Amino acid sequence: MARVKLNLPDEFTYSTQLDVRVTEINYGNHVGNDRMVSLLHEARLRYLREKGFGEFNIGGIGIMVSDLVVTFSAESFVGDVLTFQVGVTDFNKYGCDFIYRVVNEALDKKVAEAKTGVVFFDYDERKIARIPKVFYERCAPHLLDDSE
């Protein structure tokens, strides 16, 4: 079976570091794939907070993960400090992709690449919503129409 290949940009707009804790370690004595998803979630939350948002309040609308891809290049262990580079791309009127590169800088080693596709969601109405303009303003201003 062919491996999934993500085409990520060379540059990301945000970076944060997370320590690998014992709770992220599985029976293989390295970060488990399920725990990597949790670490990606934390990195996405930190990105949103830096932009003044929360997952349930981006201009009054929340987000919901619609798909997820993670590819691993190396193991991570207790005590490692991982750098999560985060960006947003591939917009449509209802969502976009959060993209990630995970690096162990101390070892100069890429650990993983990932993307989480999200849709914007009105949790009060229980339906998909359009991306709020404020998200474009803070996260992708280059995509705003100049006539606005």
Beta strands, then each sheet from edge to edge (+ up, - down):
strand 1: 14-19
strand 2: 62-72
strand 3: 81-89
strand 4: 95-104
strand 5: 109-122
strand 6: 127-128
sheet 1: 1+ 3- 4+ 5- 2+
sheet 2: 1+ 3- 4+ 5- 6+
end
